[in-house]
Amino acid sequence: ASTKKSSNIIIPNTISFTNVITAWARCTRKDSAKRAQSLLDQMLSLYTQRNNDKGGRSNNNWEHVKPNKISYNSVITAWARSNERGSARKAEDLLRNMYEFYNNESGLDINCKPDSRSFNAVINAVARSRDKNCADRAKFLLDEMGRLYDEGDTDLLPDALTFGAIINAYANSLEAGSSDKAAQLLMH
């Protein structure tokens, strides 16, 4: 028998992490959004981990676990589907964190850039949350999306799902003027 050690070690990568995150996003367990978030946090921690060598340079040995928009969008979707209190705020925070990662850590890697799917998932989470002012918060996100689109970000074109989620939030709102706001959005 050979005593030679095998060098065929299987190392998790962005795809394997994202597949598990997506599985948690689709799961109906109460803690599924937290578990999806935990995996994304682990990816970010591994990716941003810097090992200093003797020359004082930093190198990243975990480039293969760099989160991408699918990783982020899956966690946002998990929070959108969660009934946990504050889940809409967590989805909003994650969208902001995604932009920070895109602008700072990813070197403007297009695979990390938020897109209309990212915004729609957050808008849906906020609109369905039934939190106070949720429809106005969702409309604010739509306005932000529109502003960025007007500035040239063609990945952020609002669609019927975007408008539908916000109109539905206004329709379910008990706040004064919600019906008028829904009608204005419909005409927009």
GUTILUM-518026 format. One record per residue (C-alpha): x, z, y; residue number from 1; chain. Coordinates in Angstrom, 2 decimals. Each point is the difference from the previous one (the first is absolute). Layout:
% residues N
<site><X>X</X><Z>Z</Z><Y>Y</Y><resi>NUM</resi><chain>A</chain></site>
...
% end
This chain:
% residues 188
<site><X>0.00</X><Z>0.00</Z><Y>0.00</Y><resi>1</resi><chain>A</chain></site>
<site><X>1.17</X><Z>-0.82</Z><Y>3.46</Y><resi>2</resi><chain>A</chain></site>
<site><X>0.58</X><Z>2.77</Z><Y>2.53</Y><resi>3</resi><chain>A</chain></site>
<site><X>-0.14</X><Z>-2.45</Z><Y>2.89</Y><resi>4</resi><chain>A</chain></site>
<site><X>-2.40</X><Z>1.16</Z><Y>2.74</Y><resi>5</resi><chain>A</chain></site>
<site><X>-2.68</X><Z>-2.38</Z><Y>1.20</Y><resi>6</resi><chain>A</chain></site>
<site><X>0.18</X><Z>-1.05</Z><Y>3.63</Y><resi>7</resi><chain>A</chain></site>
<site><X>-3.54</X><Z>-1.40</Z><Y>-0.03</Y><resi>8</resi><chain>A</chain></site>
<site><X>-1.60</X><Z>2.71</Z><Y>2.10</Y><resi>9</resi><chain>A</chain></site>
<site><X>-3.41</X><Z>-0.84</Z><Y>1.37</Y><resi>10</resi><chain>A</chain></site>
<site><X>-0.25</X><Z>0.92</Z><Y>3.66</Y><resi>11</resi><chain>A</chain></site>
<site><X>-3.32</X><Z>0.17</Z><Y>1.87</Y><resi>12</resi><chain>A</chain></site>
<site><X>-0.37</X><Z>-2.45</Z><Y>2.86</Y><resi>13</resi><chain>A</chain></site>
<site><X>-2.47</X><Z>-0.86</Z><Y>2.76</Y><resi>14</resi><chain>A</chain></site>
<site><X>-2.28</X><Z>-1.83</Z><Y>-2.41</Y><resi>15</resi><chain>A</chain></site>
<site><X>-0.16</X><Z>2.80</Z><Y>-2.57</Y><resi>16</resi><chain>A</chain></site>
<site><X>-0.59</X><Z>2.65</Z><Y>2.66</Y><resi>17</resi><chain>A</chain></site>
<site><X>-2.66</X><Z>-2.16</Z><Y>1.68</Y><resi>18</resi><chain>A</chain></site>
<site><X>-1.79</X><Z>-0.65</Z><Y>-3.30</Y><resi>19</resi><chain>A</chain></site>
<site><X>-0.34</X><Z>3.74</Z><Y>-0.59</Y><resi>20</resi><chain>A</chain></site>
<site><X>-1.10</X><Z>0.54</Z><Y>3.62</Y><resi>21</resi><chain>A</chain></site>
<site><X>-2.65</X><Z>-2.69</Z><Y>-0.47</Y><resi>22</resi><chain>A</chain></site>
<site><X>-1.17</X><Z>1.68</Z><Y>-3.21</Y><resi>23</resi><chain>A</chain></site>
<site><X>-0.42</X><Z>3.27</Z><Y>1.93</Y><resi>24</resi><chain>A</chain></site>
<site><X>-1.80</X><Z>-1.85</Z><Y>2.79</Y><resi>25</resi><chain>A</chain></site>
<site><X>-2.54</X><Z>-1.30</Z><Y>-2.54</Y><resi>26</resi><chain>A</chain></site>
<site><X>-0.36</X><Z>3.34</Z><Y>-1.75</Y><resi>27</resi><chain>A</chain></site>
<site><X>-3.04</X><Z>2.20</Z><Y>0.61</Y><resi>28</resi><chain>A</chain></site>
<site><X>1.81</X><Z>3.32</Z><Y>-0.40</Y><resi>29</resi><chain>A</chain></site>
<site><X>-0.26</X><Z>2.35</Z><Y>2.94</Y><resi>30</resi><chain>A</chain></site>
<site><X>3.75</X><Z>0.14</Z><Y>0.54</Y><resi>31</resi><chain>A</chain></site>
<site><X>0.68</X><Z>-3.73</Z><Y>-0.43</Y><resi>32</resi><chain>A</chain></site>
<site><X>0.67</X><Z>-0.70</Z><Y>3.69</Y><resi>33</resi><chain>A</chain></site>
<site><X>2.44</X><Z>2.92</Z><Y>0.17</Y><resi>34</resi><chain>A</chain></site>
<site><X>1.79</X><Z>-1.30</Z><Y>-3.09</Y><resi>35</resi><chain>A</chain></site>
<site><X>0.21</X><Z>-3.52</Z><Y>1.44</Y><resi>36</resi><chain>A</chain></site>
<site><X>1.35</X><Z>1.45</Z><Y>3.27</Y><resi>37</resi><chain>A</chain></site>
<site><X>2.52</X><Z>2.09</Z><Y>-1.92</Y><resi>38</resi><chain>A</chain></site>
<site><X>1.40</X><Z>-3.09</Z><Y>-1.72</Y><resi>39</resi><chain>A</chain></site>
<site><X>0.31</X><Z>-1.86</Z><Y>3.30</Y><resi>40</resi><chain>A</chain></site>
<site><X>1.74</X><Z>3.04</Z><Y>1.49</Y><resi>41</resi><chain>A</chain></site>
<site><X>2.37</X><Z>0.01</Z><Y>-2.98</Y><resi>42</resi><chain>A</chain></site>
<site><X>0.75</X><Z>-3.71</Z><Y>0.52</Y><resi>43</resi><chain>A</chain></site>
<site><X>0.71</X><Z>0.60</Z><Y>3.68</Y><resi>44</resi><chain>A</chain></site>
<site><X>2.21</X><Z>2.97</Z><Y>-0.77</Y><resi>45</resi><chain>A</chain></site>
<site><X>2.01</X><Z>-1.93</Z><Y>-2.58</Y><resi>46</resi><chain>A</chain></site>
<site><X>0.26</X><Z>-3.08</Z><Y>2.19</Y><resi>47</resi><chain>A</chain></site>
<site><X>1.10</X><Z>1.86</Z><Y>3.11</Y><resi>48</resi><chain>A</chain></site>
<site><X>2.38</X><Z>2.25</Z><Y>-1.93</Y><resi>49</resi><chain>A</chain></site>
<site><X>3.53</X><Z>-0.69</Z><Y>1.16</Y><resi>50</resi><chain>A</chain></site>
<site><X>3.06</X><Z>0.74</Z><Y>-2.03</Y><resi>51</resi><chain>A</chain></site>
<site><X>3.11</X><Z>0.36</Z><Y>2.14</Y><resi>52</resi><chain>A</chain></site>
<site><X>3.22</X><Z>-1.18</Z><Y>-1.49</Y><resi>53</resi><chain>A</chain></site>
<site><X>3.44</X><Z>1.19</Z><Y>1.07</Y><resi>54</resi><chain>A</chain></site>
<site><X>0.22</X><Z>-2.69</Z><Y>2.69</Y><resi>55</resi><chain>A</chain></site>
<site><X>-3.00</X><Z>1.52</Z><Y>1.80</Y><resi>56</resi><chain>A</chain></site>
<site><X>-2.14</X><Z>-3.06</Z><Y>-0.58</Y><resi>57</resi><chain>A</chain></site>
<site><X>-3.56</X><Z>0.27</Z><Y>-1.21</Y><resi>58</resi><chain>A</chain></site>
<site><X>-1.25</X><Z>-2.05</Z><Y>-2.87</Y><resi>59</resi><chain>A</chain></site>
<site><X>-3.39</X><Z>-0.11</Z><Y>-1.57</Y><resi>60</resi><chain>A</chain></site>
<site><X>0.00</X><Z>0.05</Z><Y>-3.78</Y><resi>61</resi><chain>A</chain></site>
<site><X>-3.79</X><Z>-0.16</Z><Y>-0.14</Y><resi>62</resi><chain>A</chain></site>
<site><X>-0.73</X><Z>-3.35</Z><Y>1.66</Y><resi>63</resi><chain>A</chain></site>
<site><X>-2.00</X><Z>-0.94</Z><Y>-3.12</Y><resi>64</resi><chain>A</chain></site>
<site><X>-2.70</X><Z>2.60</Z><Y>0.84</Y><resi>65</resi><chain>A</chain></site>
<site><X>-0.59</X><Z>-1.13</Z><Y>3.58</Y><resi>66</resi><chain>A</chain></site>
<site><X>-3.74</X><Z>0.35</Z><Y>0.71</Y><resi>67</resi><chain>A</chain></site>
<site><X>-1.82</X><Z>-3.16</Z><Y>1.06</Y><resi>68</resi><chain>A</chain></site>
<site><X>-3.38</X><Z>-0.76</Z><Y>1.51</Y><resi>69</resi><chain>A</chain></site>
<site><X>-1.61</X><Z>0.07</Z><Y>-3.45</Y><resi>70</resi><chain>A</chain></site>
<site><X>1.36</X><Z>3.51</Z><Y>-0.60</Y><resi>71</resi><chain>A</chain></site>
<site><X>-1.34</X><Z>1.19</Z><Y>3.35</Y><resi>72</resi><chain>A</chain></site>
<site><X>-3.32</X><Z>-1.86</Z><Y>-0.28</Y><resi>73</resi><chain>A</chain></site>
<site><X>-0.62</X><Z>1.52</Z><Y>-3.43</Y><resi>74</resi><chain>A</chain></site>
<site><X>0.47</X><Z>3.53</Z><Y>1.34</Y><resi>75</resi><chain>A</chain></site>
<site><X>-2.19</X><Z>-0.80</Z><Y>3.02</Y><resi>76</resi><chain>A</chain></site>
<site><X>-2.65</X><Z>-1.24</Z><Y>-2.43</Y><resi>77</resi><chain>A</chain></site>
<site><X>0.33</X><Z>3.21</Z><Y>-2.01</Y><resi>78</resi><chain>A</chain></site>
<site><X>-0.67</X><Z>2.04</Z><Y>3.15</Y><resi>79</resi><chain>A</chain></site>
<site><X>-2.88</X><Z>-2.33</Z><Y>0.92</Y><resi>80</resi><chain>A</chain></site>
<site><X>-1.63</X><Z>0.65</Z><Y>-3.38</Y><resi>81</resi><chain>A</chain></site>
<site><X>0.66</X><Z>3.72</Z><Y>0.10</Y><resi>82</resi><chain>A</chain></site>
<site><X>-2.75</X><Z>2.43</Z><Y>0.84</Y><resi>83</resi><chain>A</chain></site>
<site><X>2.56</X><Z>2.57</Z><Y>1.04</Y><resi>84</resi><chain>A</chain></site>
<site><X>-0.47</X><Z>1.45</Z><Y>3.45</Y><resi>85</resi><chain>A</chain></site>
<site><X>2.38</X><Z>-1.60</Z><Y>2.48</Y><resi>86</resi><chain>A</chain></site>
<site><X>0.72</X><Z>-3.03</Z><Y>-2.18</Y><resi>87</resi><chain>A</chain></site>
<site><X>-0.85</X><Z>-2.46</Z><Y>2.81</Y><resi>88</resi><chain>A</chain></site>
<site><X>2.55</X><Z>1.68</Z><Y>2.28</Y><resi>89</resi><chain>A</chain></site>
<site><X>2.56</X><Z>-0.23</Z><Y>-2.78</Y><resi>90</resi><chain>A</chain></site>
<site><X>-0.68</X><Z>-3.73</Z><Y>-0.31</Y><resi>91</resi><chain>A</chain></site>
<site><X>0.40</X><Z>-0.39</Z><Y>3.80</Y><resi>92</resi><chain>A</chain></site>
<site><X>3.26</X><Z>1.98</Z><Y>-0.08</Y><resi>93</resi><chain>A</chain></site>
<site><X>1.26</X><Z>-2.13</Z><Y>-2.86</Y><resi>94</resi><chain>A</chain></site>
<site><X>-0.65</X><Z>-3.19</Z><Y>1.98</Y><resi>95</resi><chain>A</chain></site>
<site><X>2.08</X><Z>1.43</Z><Y>2.87</Y><resi>96</resi><chain>A</chain></site>
<site><X>2.72</X><Z>1.02</Z><Y>-2.46</Y><resi>97</resi><chain>A</chain></site>
<site><X>-0.07</X><Z>-3.49</Z><Y>-1.45</Y><resi>98</resi><chain>A</chain></site>
<site><X>0.68</X><Z>-1.45</Z><Y>3.44</Y><resi>99</resi><chain>A</chain></site>
<site><X>2.84</X><Z>2.47</Z><Y>0.53</Y><resi>100</resi><chain>A</chain></site>
<site><X>1.52</X><Z>-0.93</Z><Y>-3.34</Y><resi>101</resi><chain>A</chain></site>
<site><X>-0.34</X><Z>-3.70</Z><Y>0.81</Y><resi>102</resi><chain>A</chain></site>
<site><X>1.54</X><Z>0.39</Z><Y>3.47</Y><resi>103</resi><chain>A</chain></site>
<site><X>2.76</X><Z>2.47</Z><Y>-0.91</Y><resi>104</resi><chain>A</chain></site>
<site><X>0.94</X><Z>0.21</Z><Y>-3.67</Y><resi>105</resi><chain>A</chain></site>
<site><X>-0.88</X><Z>-3.40</Z><Y>-1.39</Y><resi>106</resi><chain>A</chain></site>
<site><X>1.93</X><Z>-2.09</Z><Y>2.48</Y><resi>107</resi><chain>A</chain></site>
<site><X>-3.23</X><Z>-1.84</Z><Y>0.87</Y><resi>108</resi><chain>A</chain></site>
<site><X>-0.41</X><Z>-1.14</Z><Y>-3.61</Y><resi>109</resi><chain>A</chain></site>
<site><X>-3.23</X><Z>-2.04</Z><Y>-0.06</Y><resi>110</resi><chain>A</chain></site>
<site><X>-0.85</X><Z>1.52</Z><Y>-3.40</Y><resi>111</resi><chain>A</chain></site>
<site><X>-0.37</X><Z>3.39</Z><Y>1.72</Y><resi>112</resi><chain>A</chain></site>
<site><X>-2.07</X><Z>-1.18</Z><Y>2.97</Y><resi>113</resi><chain>A</chain></site>
<site><X>-3.60</X><Z>1.23</Z><Y>0.30</Y><resi>114</resi><chain>A</chain></site>
<site><X>-2.55</X><Z>-2.80</Z><Y>-0.28</Y><resi>115</resi><chain>A</chain></site>
<site><X>-3.76</X><Z>-0.42</Z><Y>0.28</Y><resi>116</resi><chain>A</chain></site>
<site><X>-0.45</X><Z>1.54</Z><Y>-3.46</Y><resi>117</resi><chain>A</chain></site>
<site><X>1.82</X><Z>3.12</Z><Y>1.26</Y><resi>118</resi><chain>A</chain></site>
<site><X>-2.21</X><Z>0.25</Z><Y>3.08</Y><resi>119</resi><chain>A</chain></site>
<site><X>-3.20</X><Z>-0.79</Z><Y>-1.93</Y><resi>120</resi><chain>A</chain></site>
<site><X>0.71</X><Z>2.74</Z><Y>-2.53</Y><resi>121</resi><chain>A</chain></site>
<site><X>0.57</X><Z>2.56</Z><Y>2.77</Y><resi>122</resi><chain>A</chain></site>
<site><X>-3.01</X><Z>-1.20</Z><Y>1.99</Y><resi>123</resi><chain>A</chain></site>
<site><X>-2.10</X><Z>0.30</Z><Y>-3.16</Y><resi>124</resi><chain>A</chain></site>
<site><X>1.32</X><Z>3.53</Z><Y>-0.65</Y><resi>125</resi><chain>A</chain></site>
<site><X>-0.76</X><Z>1.09</Z><Y>3.56</Y><resi>126</resi><chain>A</chain></site>
<site><X>-3.39</X><Z>-1.70</Z><Y>0.11</Y><resi>127</resi><chain>A</chain></site>
<site><X>-1.12</X><Z>1.56</Z><Y>-3.29</Y><resi>128</resi><chain>A</chain></site>
<site><X>1.33</X><Z>3.45</Z><Y>0.84</Y><resi>129</resi><chain>A</chain></site>
<site><X>-3.07</X><Z>1.19</Z><Y>1.92</Y><resi>130</resi><chain>A</chain></site>
<site><X>2.41</X><Z>1.97</Z><Y>2.17</Y><resi>131</resi><chain>A</chain></site>
<site><X>-1.02</X><Z>0.59</Z><Y>3.58</Y><resi>132</resi><chain>A</chain></site>
<site><X>0.64</X><Z>-3.18</Z><Y>2.03</Y><resi>133</resi><chain>A</chain></site>
<site><X>1.00</X><Z>-1.90</Z><Y>-3.15</Y><resi>134</resi><chain>A</chain></site>
<site><X>-1.64</X><Z>-3.22</Z><Y>1.22</Y><resi>135</resi><chain>A</chain></site>
<site><X>1.82</X><Z>0.18</Z><Y>3.34</Y><resi>136</resi><chain>A</chain></site>
<site><X>3.29</X><Z>0.72</Z><Y>-1.80</Y><resi>137</resi><chain>A</chain></site>
<site><X>-0.58</X><Z>-3.01</Z><Y>-2.24</Y><resi>138</resi><chain>A</chain></site>
<site><X>-0.82</X><Z>-2.12</Z><Y>3.05</Y><resi>139</resi><chain>A</chain></site>
<site><X>3.24</X><Z>1.18</Z><Y>1.64</Y><resi>140</resi><chain>A</chain></site>
<site><X>1.91</X><Z>-1.26</Z><Y>-3.06</Y><resi>141</resi><chain>A</chain></site>
<site><X>-1.84</X><Z>-3.33</Z><Y>0.27</Y><resi>142</resi><chain>A</chain></site>
<site><X>0.98</X><Z>-0.22</Z><Y>3.67</Y><resi>143</resi><chain>A</chain></site>
<site><X>3.62</X><Z>0.78</Z><Y>-0.91</Y><resi>144</resi><chain>A</chain></site>
<site><X>-0.10</X><Z>-2.65</Z><Y>-2.70</Y><resi>145</resi><chain>A</chain></site>
<site><X>-1.42</X><Z>-2.52</Z><Y>2.48</Y><resi>146</resi><chain>A</chain></site>
<site><X>2.62</X><Z>0.87</Z><Y>2.61</Y><resi>147</resi><chain>A</chain></site>
<site><X>2.84</X><Z>-0.49</Z><Y>-2.45</Y><resi>148</resi><chain>A</chain></site>
<site><X>-1.54</X><Z>-3.28</Z><Y>-1.16</Y><resi>149</resi><chain>A</chain></site>
<site><X>-0.28</X><Z>-1.19</Z><Y>3.61</Y><resi>150</resi><chain>A</chain></site>
<site><X>3.69</X><Z>0.88</Z><Y>0.45</Y><resi>151</resi><chain>A</chain></site>
<site><X>0.87</X><Z>-2.39</Z><Y>-2.82</Y><resi>152</resi><chain>A</chain></site>
<site><X>-0.32</X><Z>2.02</Z><Y>-3.21</Y><resi>153</resi><chain>A</chain></site>
<site><X>-1.96</X><Z>-2.59</Z><Y>-1.98</Y><resi>154</resi><chain>A</chain></site>
<site><X>-0.14</X><Z>2.29</Z><Y>-3.06</Y><resi>155</resi><chain>A</chain></site>
<site><X>-2.51</X><Z>2.19</Z><Y>1.83</Y><resi>156</resi><chain>A</chain></site>
<site><X>-2.99</X><Z>-2.27</Z><Y>0.41</Y><resi>157</resi><chain>A</chain></site>
<site><X>-3.14</X><Z>2.19</Z><Y>-0.32</Y><resi>158</resi><chain>A</chain></site>
<site><X>-2.55</X><Z>-1.35</Z><Y>-2.46</Y><resi>159</resi><chain>A</chain></site>
<site><X>-3.60</X><Z>0.60</Z><Y>-1.02</Y><resi>160</resi><chain>A</chain></site>
<site><X>1.00</X><Z>3.05</Z><Y>-2.07</Y><resi>161</resi><chain>A</chain></site>
<site><X>1.66</X><Z>1.55</Z><Y>3.03</Y><resi>162</resi><chain>A</chain></site>
<site><X>-3.07</X><Z>-0.40</Z><Y>2.18</Y><resi>163</resi><chain>A</chain></site>
<site><X>-2.40</X><Z>0.91</Z><Y>-2.82</Y><resi>164</resi><chain>A</chain></site>
<site><X>1.67</X><Z>3.35</Z><Y>-0.66</Y><resi>165</resi><chain>A</chain></site>
<site><X>-0.20</X><Z>0.99</Z><Y>3.67</Y><resi>166</resi><chain>A</chain></site>
<site><X>-3.58</X><Z>-1.22</Z><Y>0.43</Y><resi>167</resi><chain>A</chain></site>
<site><X>-0.95</X><Z>2.02</Z><Y>-3.07</Y><resi>168</resi><chain>A</chain></site>
<site><X>1.71</X><Z>3.08</Z><Y>1.47</Y><resi>169</resi><chain>A</chain></site>
<site><X>-2.00</X><Z>-0.38</Z><Y>3.22</Y><resi>170</resi><chain>A</chain></site>
<site><X>-3.17</X><Z>-0.56</Z><Y>-2.04</Y><resi>171</resi><chain>A</chain></site>
<site><X>0.57</X><Z>3.30</Z><Y>-1.83</Y><resi>172</resi><chain>A</chain></site>
<site><X>1.02</X><Z>1.90</Z><Y>3.12</Y><resi>173</resi><chain>A</chain></site>
<site><X>-2.32</X><Z>2.52</Z><Y>1.58</Y><resi>174</resi><chain>A</chain></site>
<site><X>1.81</X><Z>-0.18</Z><Y>3.33</Y><resi>175</resi><chain>A</chain></site>
<site><X>-1.80</X><Z>-1.28</Z><Y>3.07</Y><resi>176</resi><chain>A</chain></site>
<site><X>0.54</X><Z>-3.69</Z><Y>0.72</Y><resi>177</resi><chain>A</chain></site>
<site><X>1.12</X><Z>-0.87</Z><Y>-3.52</Y><resi>178</resi><chain>A</chain></site>
<site><X>-2.70</X><Z>-2.64</Z><Y>-0.46</Y><resi>179</resi><chain>A</chain></site>
<site><X>1.04</X><Z>-1.72</Z><Y>3.24</Y><resi>180</resi><chain>A</chain></site>
<site><X>3.66</X><Z>0.07</Z><Y>-1.04</Y><resi>181</resi><chain>A</chain></site>
<site><X>-0.87</X><Z>-1.51</Z><Y>-3.39</Y><resi>182</resi><chain>A</chain></site>
<site><X>-1.99</X><Z>-2.77</Z><Y>1.69</Y><resi>183</resi><chain>A</chain></site>
<site><X>2.84</X><Z>-0.73</Z><Y>2.44</Y><resi>184</resi><chain>A</chain></site>
<site><X>2.47</X><Z>-0.21</Z><Y>-2.84</Y><resi>185</resi><chain>A</chain></site>
<site><X>-2.30</X><Z>-2.35</Z><Y>-1.88</Y><resi>186</resi><chain>A</chain></site>
<site><X>-0.17</X><Z>-2.30</Z><Y>3.02</Y><resi>187</resi><chain>A</chain></site>
<site><X>3.78</X><Z>0.16</Z><Y>0.46</Y><resi>188</resi><chain>A</chain></site>
% end
